[in-house]
Amino acid sequence: EKRQAMKQYQLHPTDTGSPEAQIAMLTVRINRGNDHVRTARKDNSSKRALMRFVEARKRHLRYLKRESEERYFALIEKIGLNDTINLVPPRAFLPAEAQRAALQKQLRKKQERQRVADEKAATVARGAQLRERHRQRMELQGAQDEAHEKSRQAAQEAVDSAAAEESMEEARKGK
């Protein structure tokens, strides 16, 4: 079970230390510990160990969210955890200026995530526009090629009919 979790969340084949791999391993151990603690209610050492695993996973999650929110959100969605990590300290314990700074930082991060999402949507829309324009160009090119081919065939037929008439004229004069 541990190996499967490790293989699923590794960044490369020998990865055992990335936050994703560590969190996956701790999640497996927490799930297993939960099952044991449910059956052995009086096993306090297992409860303490379980709490250590939960705290370690929380530390790893906090680190991952601080370093890369994209990887953090992808991982918690994949594992099925809730986003409970708050990197901004509670405003009640901060001076007024620090509260404003924390709120502004939070707002900037939210705006940055929205900007990235908007850019991604714009890129997707631009790609669709370019594909549509290319399809239209190809249709127009096909129509132009078809018209050119028809005019070439008509010219060839005119030349062929003129040559046939000349040969018939020569045949009549030759009689």
TORMARTI-268172 format. One record per residue (C-alpha): chain; x, y, z; residue in three letters. Coordinates in steps of 0.5 Angstrom, whole numbers, plus 500, padded with zeros to 3 digits. Last residue first. Example, Ala and Ser with C-alpha at 12.3 -4.5 7.8 and 13.67 -1.06 7.14 Angstrom:
atom cadena: A&xx: 527&yy: 498&zz: 514&residuo: SER $
atom cadena: A&xx: 525&yy: 491&zz: 516&residuo: ALA $
This chain:
atom cadena: A&xx: 479&yy: 533&zz: 301&residuo: LYS $
atom cadena: A&xx: 485&yy: 536&zz: 304&residuo: GLY $
atom cadena: A&xx: 481&yy: 542&zz: 305&residuo: LYS $
atom cadena: A&xx: 476&yy: 538&zz: 309&residuo: ARG $
atom cadena: A&xx: 481&yy: 535&zz: 313&residuo: ALA $
atom cadena: A&xx: 485&yy: 541&zz: 315&residuo: GLU $
atom cadena: A&xx: 478&yy: 544&zz: 317&residuo: GLU $
atom cadena: A&xx: 477&yy: 538&zz: 322&residuo: MET $
atom cadena: A&xx: 484&yy: 539&zz: 324&residuo: SER $
atom cadena: A&xx: 483&yy: 546&zz: 326&residuo: GLU $
atom cadena: A&xx: 476&yy: 545&zz: 329&residuo: GLU $
atom cadena: A&xx: 480&yy: 539&zz: 334&residuo: ALA $
atom cadena: A&xx: 485&yy: 544&zz: 336&residuo: ALA $
atom cadena: A&xx: 480&yy: 549&zz: 337&residuo: ALA $
atom cadena: A&xx: 476&yy: 544&zz: 341&residuo: SER $
atom cadena: A&xx: 482&yy: 542&zz: 345&residuo: ASP $
atom cadena: A&xx: 484&yy: 549&zz: 347&residuo: VAL $
atom cadena: A&xx: 477&yy: 550&zz: 349&residuo: ALA $
atom cadena: A&xx: 477&yy: 544&zz: 353&residuo: GLU $
atom cadena: A&xx: 484&yy: 546&zz: 356&residuo: GLN $
atom cadena: A&xx: 481&yy: 553&zz: 358&residuo: ALA $
atom cadena: A&xx: 475&yy: 550&zz: 361&residuo: ALA $
atom cadena: A&xx: 480&yy: 545&zz: 365&residuo: GLN $
atom cadena: A&xx: 484&yy: 550&zz: 367&residuo: ARG $
atom cadena: A&xx: 478&yy: 554&zz: 370&residuo: SER $
atom cadena: A&xx: 475&yy: 548&zz: 373&residuo: LYS $
atom cadena: A&xx: 482&yy: 547&zz: 377&residuo: GLU $
atom cadena: A&xx: 482&yy: 554&zz: 379&residuo: HIS $
atom cadena: A&xx: 475&yy: 554&zz: 382&residuo: ALA $
atom cadena: A&xx: 477&yy: 548&zz: 386&residuo: GLU $
atom cadena: A&xx: 484&yy: 551&zz: 388&residuo: ASP $
atom cadena: A&xx: 480&yy: 557&zz: 390&residuo: GLN $
atom cadena: A&xx: 475&yy: 553&zz: 394&residuo: ALA $
atom cadena: A&xx: 480&yy: 549&zz: 397&residuo: GLY $
atom cadena: A&xx: 484&yy: 555&zz: 399&residuo: GLN $
atom cadena: A&xx: 477&yy: 558&zz: 402&residuo: LEU $
atom cadena: A&xx: 476&yy: 552&zz: 406&residuo: GLU $
atom cadena: A&xx: 483&yy: 551&zz: 408&residuo: MET $
atom cadena: A&xx: 483&yy: 559&zz: 410&residuo: ARG $
atom cadena: A&xx: 476&yy: 557&zz: 414&residuo: GLN $
atom cadena: A&xx: 480&yy: 552&zz: 418&residuo: ARG $
atom cadena: A&xx: 486&yy: 556&zz: 420&residuo: HIS $
atom cadena: A&xx: 481&yy: 561&zz: 422&residuo: ARG $
atom cadena: A&xx: 477&yy: 556&zz: 427&residuo: GLU $
atom cadena: A&xx: 484&yy: 554&zz: 429&residuo: ARG $
atom cadena: A&xx: 486&yy: 561&zz: 431&residuo: LEU $
atom cadena: A&xx: 480&yy: 562&zz: 434&residuo: GLN $
atom cadena: A&xx: 480&yy: 556&zz: 438&residuo: ALA $
atom cadena: A&xx: 487&yy: 557&zz: 440&residuo: GLY $
atom cadena: A&xx: 486&yy: 564&zz: 442&residuo: ARG $
atom cadena: A&xx: 480&yy: 562&zz: 447&residuo: ALA $
atom cadena: A&xx: 485&yy: 557&zz: 450&residuo: VAL $
atom cadena: A&xx: 490&yy: 562&zz: 451&residuo: THR $
atom cadena: A&xx: 485&yy: 567&zz: 454&residuo: ALA $
atom cadena: A&xx: 482&yy: 562&zz: 459&residuo: ALA $
atom cadena: A&xx: 490&yy: 561&zz: 461&residuo: LYS $
atom cadena: A&xx: 491&yy: 568&zz: 462&residuo: GLU $
atom cadena: A&xx: 484&yy: 569&zz: 466&residuo: ASP $
atom cadena: A&xx: 486&yy: 563&zz: 471&residuo: ALA $
atom cadena: A&xx: 493&yy: 566&zz: 471&residuo: VAL $
atom cadena: A&xx: 490&yy: 573&zz: 473&residuo: ARG $
atom cadena: A&xx: 485&yy: 570&zz: 478&residuo: GLN $
atom cadena: A&xx: 491&yy: 566&zz: 482&residuo: ARG $
atom cadena: A&xx: 495&yy: 573&zz: 482&residuo: GLU $
atom cadena: A&xx: 488&yy: 577&zz: 484&residuo: GLN $
atom cadena: A&xx: 488&yy: 572&zz: 490&residuo: LYS $
atom cadena: A&xx: 495&yy: 572&zz: 492&residuo: LYS $
atom cadena: A&xx: 495&yy: 580&zz: 492&residuo: ARG $
atom cadena: A&xx: 488&yy: 580&zz: 496&residuo: LEU $
atom cadena: A&xx: 492&yy: 575&zz: 501&residuo: GLN $
atom cadena: A&xx: 498&yy: 580&zz: 501&residuo: LYS $
atom cadena: A&xx: 493&yy: 586&zz: 502&residuo: GLN $
atom cadena: A&xx: 490&yy: 582&zz: 508&residuo: LEU $
atom cadena: A&xx: 497&yy: 581&zz: 511&residuo: ALA $
atom cadena: A&xx: 499&yy: 588&zz: 510&residuo: ALA $
atom cadena: A&xx: 493&yy: 591&zz: 513&residuo: ARG $
atom cadena: A&xx: 493&yy: 586&zz: 519&residuo: GLN $
atom cadena: A&xx: 501&yy: 588&zz: 520&residuo: ALA $
atom cadena: A&xx: 499&yy: 595&zz: 520&residuo: GLU $
atom cadena: A&xx: 493&yy: 594&zz: 525&residuo: ALA $
atom cadena: A&xx: 498&yy: 590&zz: 530&residuo: PRO $
atom cadena: A&xx: 497&yy: 582&zz: 529&residuo: LEU $
atom cadena: A&xx: 494&yy: 577&zz: 534&residuo: PHE $
atom cadena: A&xx: 487&yy: 578&zz: 532&residuo: ALA $
atom cadena: A&xx: 489&yy: 578&zz: 525&residuo: ARG $
atom cadena: A&xx: 490&yy: 570&zz: 525&residuo: PRO $
atom cadena: A&xx: 497&yy: 569&zz: 522&residuo: PRO $
atom cadena: A&xx: 496&yy: 568&zz: 514&residuo: VAL $
atom cadena: A&xx: 499&yy: 561&zz: 512&residuo: LEU $
atom cadena: A&xx: 492&yy: 558&zz: 513&residuo: ASN $
atom cadena: A&xx: 492&yy: 551&zz: 511&residuo: ILE $
atom cadena: A&xx: 485&yy: 547&zz: 512&residuo: THR $
atom cadena: A&xx: 484&yy: 546&zz: 504&residuo: ASP $
atom cadena: A&xx: 481&yy: 539&zz: 505&residuo: ASN $
atom cadena: A&xx: 484&yy: 533&zz: 503&residuo: LEU $
atom cadena: A&xx: 482&yy: 528&zz: 498&residuo: GLY $
atom cadena: A&xx: 489&yy: 525&zz: 496&residuo: ILE $
atom cadena: A&xx: 488&yy: 528&zz: 488&residuo: LYS $
atom cadena: A&xx: 485&yy: 535&zz: 490&residuo: GLU $
atom cadena: A&xx: 490&yy: 536&zz: 496&residuo: ILE $
atom cadena: A&xx: 495&yy: 534&zz: 491&residuo: LEU $
atom cadena: A&xx: 493&yy: 539&zz: 486&residuo: ALA $
atom cadena: A&xx: 492&yy: 545&zz: 491&residuo: PHE $
atom cadena: A&xx: 499&yy: 544&zz: 494&residuo: TYR $
atom cadena: A&xx: 502&yy: 543&zz: 487&residuo: ARG $
atom cadena: A&xx: 499&yy: 550&zz: 484&residuo: GLU $
atom cadena: A&xx: 500&yy: 553&zz: 491&residuo: GLU $
atom cadena: A&xx: 508&yy: 552&zz: 490&residuo: SER $
atom cadena: A&xx: 513&yy: 554&zz: 496&residuo: GLU $
atom cadena: A&xx: 508&yy: 556&zz: 501&residuo: ARG $
atom cadena: A&xx: 503&yy: 551&zz: 500&residuo: LYS $
atom cadena: A&xx: 508&yy: 546&zz: 500&residuo: LEU $
atom cadena: A&xx: 511&yy: 548&zz: 506&residuo: TYR $
atom cadena: A&xx: 504&yy: 548&zz: 510&residuo: ARG $
atom cadena: A&xx: 502&yy: 541&zz: 507&residuo: LEU $
atom cadena: A&xx: 509&yy: 538&zz: 510&residuo: HIS $
atom cadena: A&xx: 508&yy: 541&zz: 516&residuo: ARG $
atom cadena: A&xx: 500&yy: 539&zz: 516&residuo: LYS $
atom cadena: A&xx: 503&yy: 532&zz: 514&residuo: ARG $
atom cadena: A&xx: 508&yy: 532&zz: 520&residuo: ALA $
atom cadena: A&xx: 502&yy: 534&zz: 525&residuo: GLU $
atom cadena: A&xx: 498&yy: 528&zz: 523&residuo: VAL $
atom cadena: A&xx: 504&yy: 523&zz: 523&residuo: PHE $
atom cadena: A&xx: 505&yy: 526&zz: 530&residuo: ARG $
atom cadena: A&xx: 498&yy: 525&zz: 532&residuo: MET $
atom cadena: A&xx: 498&yy: 518&zz: 530&residuo: LEU $
atom cadena: A&xx: 504&yy: 517&zz: 534&residuo: ALA $
atom cadena: A&xx: 500&yy: 519&zz: 540&residuo: ARG $
atom cadena: A&xx: 494&yy: 515&zz: 539&residuo: LYS $
atom cadena: A&xx: 498&yy: 509&zz: 538&residuo: SER $
atom cadena: A&xx: 502&yy: 510&zz: 544&residuo: SER $
atom cadena: A&xx: 495&yy: 511&zz: 548&residuo: ASN $
atom cadena: A&xx: 492&yy: 504&zz: 546&residuo: ASP $
atom cadena: A&xx: 486&yy: 505&zz: 550&residuo: LYS $
atom cadena: A&xx: 481&yy: 505&zz: 544&residuo: ARG $
atom cadena: A&xx: 484&yy: 499&zz: 540&residuo: ALA $
atom cadena: A&xx: 479&yy: 498&zz: 534&residuo: THR $
atom cadena: A&xx: 478&yy: 505&zz: 532&residuo: ARG $
atom cadena: A&xx: 486&yy: 507&zz: 534&residuo: VAL $
atom cadena: A&xx: 488&yy: 501&zz: 529&residuo: HIS $
atom cadena: A&xx: 484&yy: 504&zz: 523&residuo: ASP $
atom cadena: A&xx: 486&yy: 511&zz: 524&residuo: ASN $
atom cadena: A&xx: 493&yy: 509&zz: 524&residuo: GLY $
atom cadena: A&xx: 492&yy: 505&zz: 517&residuo: ARG $
atom cadena: A&xx: 489&yy: 512&zz: 515&residuo: ASN $
atom cadena: A&xx: 495&yy: 516&zz: 518&residuo: ILE $
atom cadena: A&xx: 500&yy: 511&zz: 515&residuo: ARG $
atom cadena: A&xx: 497&yy: 512&zz: 508&residuo: VAL $
atom cadena: A&xx: 497&yy: 520&zz: 509&residuo: THR $
atom cadena: A&xx: 504&yy: 520&zz: 512&residuo: LEU $
atom cadena: A&xx: 506&yy: 516&zz: 505&residuo: MET $
atom cadena: A&xx: 502&yy: 521&zz: 501&residuo: ALA $
atom cadena: A&xx: 505&yy: 527&zz: 504&residuo: ILE $
atom cadena: A&xx: 512&yy: 525&zz: 504&residuo: GLN $
atom cadena: A&xx: 511&yy: 523&zz: 496&residuo: ALA $
atom cadena: A&xx: 508&yy: 530&zz: 495&residuo: GLU $
atom cadena: A&xx: 513&yy: 534&zz: 499&residuo: PRO $
atom cadena: A&xx: 519&yy: 531&zz: 495&residuo: SER $
atom cadena: A&xx: 523&yy: 526&zz: 499&residuo: GLY $
atom cadena: A&xx: 522&yy: 519&zz: 496&residuo: THR $
atom cadena: A&xx: 523&yy: 520&zz: 489&residuo: ASP $
atom cadena: A&xx: 527&yy: 515&zz: 485&residuo: THR $
atom cadena: A&xx: 522&yy: 514&zz: 479&residuo: PRO $
atom cadena: A&xx: 521&yy: 522&zz: 478&residuo: HIS $
atom cadena: A&xx: 516&yy: 526&zz: 481&residuo: LEU $
atom cadena: A&xx: 513&yy: 521&zz: 486&residuo: GLN $
atom cadena: A&xx: 506&yy: 521&zz: 488&residuo: TYR $
atom cadena: A&xx: 503&yy: 515&zz: 485&residuo: GLN $
atom cadena: A&xx: 509&yy: 511&zz: 486&residuo: LYS $
atom cadena: A&xx: 509&yy: 513&zz: 493&residuo: MET $
atom cadena: A&xx: 502&yy: 511&zz: 494&residuo: ALA $
atom cadena: A&xx: 503&yy: 504&zz: 491&residuo: GLN $
atom cadena: A&xx: 509&yy: 503&zz: 495&residuo: ARG $
atom cadena: A&xx: 506&yy: 505&zz: 502&residuo: LYS $
atom cadena: A&xx: 500&yy: 500&zz: 500&residuo: GLU $
